Amino acid sequence: MLFFSTQTTKELPTTTSAACLCVSVRRQSCLRRGRGRQAQAGITLIESIVSIALLSIAVAGPMTLAAHSIKAVGAARTEMIATHLAEEGLEVVHSLRDNNSADDSTSDGRNWMRDIRNTCDAVNNGCVIDLTKHAVNDVWDTKEVLNKCGGSGCGDKTIVYFNTQTGLYRQSDDPLTSPWISTQFRRVISITDVDNPGNPQRQARVTSVVTYPDYGGKTQTMSISEDLYNWFPYLH
């Protein structure tokens, strides 16, 4: 019994030491595993941040391009409308000139610009056009269609209105109500004498100017000019 007790006493430290050693090894292993997991977690977080940044850059480019494309399409459409409105102004004056020439019974054709040149004289800031002013026989009345601006300008008369039901554009002496709405376009027609200032006999220059703001708010100008000629000029 004494021998067994002695052996037991001697072996207890060895067992305890081995247990401590095992615990120590396990603790170090756990620490290493914990550090490894932290390192792995850190790398995963960095990779996520980088991936999100790259994705944001990749998406931002096409979105910016799409936004600019939409604005460019809108600007092109606005410019096209302004061009047509400017051309319409020239066509109206051209038609009025044709009517005057066809009705002119004078021997020297001096009435070819009757009521047109004086109304739309560039010196007096030009004129505006109201296409709805028809005579009884559906022919434009020059004095009604063309509205003189005068020294103070045309003011709100330059506004071009849009009909939401018919899709037509027009100007008016008086403000219009529904279904007409005010647009961003402004139009003025002016006439400059080419020969014989004050009373052109053969040639006059008509200019139609339409102004409008672009998508950046800057005012743009669409200006088109055309020279009109007297069909029966005085040649002496």
Secondary structure, DSSP 8 states (H G I E B T S, - for coil): -HHHHHHHHHHHHHHHHHHHHHHHHHHHHHHHHHHHHHHHHHHHHHHHHHHHHHHHHHHHHHHHHHHHHHHHHHHHHHHHHHHHHHHHHHHHHHHHHHHHHHH--STT-TTTTTTTTTTSBGGGT-EEE-TT-B-TTS-B-HHHHEEE--TT--GGGGEEEEETTT--EE--SS---TTEEEEEEEEEEEEEESSSTTS-SSEEEEEEEEEEE-TTS-EEEEEEEEEEE-SS----
